[in-house]
Amino acid sequence: SKIQNPKSEMLAWIESSRVPTVFRLMRNVIAAFVVCFAVFSGAADVPPLDLQAGEMVEGIACQSDPSQTYTLYMPSTYTGSSRHPLLLVFDPRGRSLYAAELYREAAERYGWIIVSSDNTRSDDTWEPNLLALQALWPEVANRIPADFRRIYAAGFSGTVAVSTLLAKTTGQIAGILGCGGLYQDNQFDDPKVSFFSTVGNVDYNFHQMHQLDDFLAEKGNRHRLVVFDGPHRWMPPEVAGEAIEWFELMAVQQQIRPRDEEFIESLYASALERARSQEANGEAFEAARRFREMADDFAGLREVSDVKGAADRVEAGERYRTQAKEIQQARDYEDRCLERRNSELTALRNSEVPPPTQQVANNLHMRELTQIAGEPGEKGRAAQRCLNSLYAAVSFYLPKDDLPKGRYAQVAVSYELANMIRDDSALVWYNLACVRALTGQKKEAVEALQRALENNFQNWELIRTDPDLDPLRKRKDFATLMERIPE
């Protein structure tokens, strides 16, 4: 119960066996509420919502299941009878207001409705997501004035799969925003759906999202990939706004929004300015990609020979070739690091008696990784992604699997490795104190508990009652620590 660390999405080597099975389990369940969408649409006995235009309204209970709630935003342009594009937002921790606020400015600018679930989850069973989808879909059909041609879904990390599966099984989704998710072969195969991918440049799912973008290109989907500065997290609001703006353009391409020449030219001009700015700043590789995306995005809407020519020109340059080589070298380095990580962590998980933590750290080349991660450039960012991936594994996922099996010594090594990467997590220090106490390392357990308190661990009741800490309760150093805890 203590493993509540809100860390990142799982390593592909741990999760890859789970998601396809989940997809198979969910298909039949979602098919049921696809039928509900058709049956319930226009139902006369469903009480309408008290819609408040221009405001975020939290805690709205779903009519079909009041235990499922959501945050709703209606744009100020809502007239009482108008229908609007709708964005379903699935946060992996059910942080509905936080996630909805990322889209608020753009939703207001373009007249979108936001429906953000309180109940979706990642790193858990899929039942919460099933229940959330089953309850939200009739809301969209019956209580919210959505334009049924323009329903979109947004997910982050594990809930990207929720969005793609919803599109795959309902056929009712016009576009998907996927942020920092995992890539699964054939997870999505509807070429009618526009897909906006985004990921942080040091997110350990960085290459996963690039794989997804390549897959979408092969399948013929309209697609866009935007990289922002940062680790595994939701994109910043400006990228969320860019996504909604891009979906507006794709709606013109899909002929579900009226053609607006002024709008098209405005978007073209701003995209061209961004691409030229990247080129001027020496970001040749990204500039060329942006020019190519523009050629695809605006094809058939206006002349695009200028951006095609710009892409050809940039790609022919020495700077582009140099950066492409640096990117490939960094990717090769990252692949080697991840292969080493997988081997070492598998050995740790399978060990009867775990090796010393420092030995594992040496085998993982953690000192080298930390040094390179502090350097600028592609290789530095690759090393940061490797460290972020390793931290997610040893601070959350490996303990999550091994604690129920009573493999406390192995878990202690995992937490110690996590603290070598980053030593500011109160929860990791607290959990380390518990497993050390359970393995007889009592002095070290008290030291870890001390570090937890120094990092602002404040669950006083858990410290007082946690049976994992019982081996420490007769110790003087533990009693001294307890004197610091408020009554």
Steps between C-alpha positions, in 0.01 A plus 500: 500500500796732543601467136322814384791669325343696209785424268512441137364242255655157503800383314402330179666177609269476803178631348513353150332176600215678678352750259397272212320276749326803641393600152342161446321513834368850438362450150183321604434733790540813291289350225216500751511871553544564128152352477402720795612805304257419223219397734528786746553783252205729525342311791222716644527387862860605562517815717693779327808655657500850641764622257705800612672659203856620551555316831671183615247295695644217709350183639212445257356154556425282200131421460557128438749457786521779762826356636662620178556875489664754274595863455311685227592814310249667269638779278350844545368479143247236607153639435277240659433315177832504313714189458876507538809286447566292814826386655497201736803519731638193677762574764688196639443618858146633455618861542208631299530872575875511456482324163201702380672829580775415250243528221281777637642799312495328161158347571361846567668645191359236267172426679573150630338312786732318743393189692778382732462179700567475874531123483747390232820335619831359385729246670197319638236260376297622206168479680501872596545595135224266388259645755595855408447441129171319550366788706640788294383382160126533576576845646640605165205349318221639715595784730776700332439700179788350302541505126502123452719534191770667709568300815868483599690312770817592688713275716833510677728206572288189559177676403620551143393137461157592638463765230616276216283212609197726529558613142563148378187351651248782457589647161372831643830680569621762253842552656731388781760688700755257641761632745796296625345158440627157405494368147332167430493335158159536340358681802316726263399450138230749398644727228210745536618612845745788529773441757699770681796349689710690751778405740769659714855492367619313813190285540603134495208438264660743253581232242170323563313808380728529197425136419130575526536798267686285247228236527229760436687627196516147359128448564407825326362688800532875516757539773714757678780452754606784730793470744512729802771556761446280802464151649202266519201732551205659326606749234498873590183703421651655188546154346146406605386812317702403195331159505148646502598744227636213293180299553308801369710489183452125470124553535521714186693218330236251616226733379333511840577869545420765239798614296630836618775650285599761759535230766706278268737780406538610859601149611731464203675827580552413867626149418736642238634750752573220750677289239711790378587592858621145563713516186643837600586364845698216347236231568526364149367153570186627677450778244501249214246283683279803560513597130405143402209498745374830359505355150280213621273710721413761237500278191182566302423814699765728350824490303777324696787490250689763704518285815583188299788694345606626842510144635710384203739793548547443873547125461769559239703711742800397708337603828205267438731207421710569809195515725351187347826318576505631858141389552577149374812474717302610805230248420758222472646602837152504654422156360817360656414658836148363494619152404744509793225624732264224399767235556604632842147552631391159379795348686406696813139384482605138452766496770456296817753719680532841336846635422625812680332819380829658396582198285168533318559875459845432353358243258241758394778759440303743714793734564564531127130546430473777757804678358379481140148603601645834614639571153313692229396347172337183378715258698438692821126481449527129418681443831230697684232280344691189610526628857132596503406156374720330759354714778145408403591132508686491831286751692163359403458212260745245634390558862138482386564150365738371769347632824193270485741207461690593815823567309600777737877480447459544126260791558751664734760494223244650260425791732868556572565524125214747470650720769835494321327653199283746692486523877209740552203262508355472851295197397799310364693568822202390711454180302872432527473540878225238503682237296821557693309444824353180358845370402657574839693811396362694793757778530487561125120493514492782755744697286269460198200608706699806607558584132129456428417756767767737369328477161164596654334163553194588709284190524535491877226244555670255264828535690322435831309192381696345212583138600802510269664735750424283805857361512620855572262607772717397797806683369612825661584667167149417375347641820701820453366527147144447617534797734507721190164374380199719588228353721 
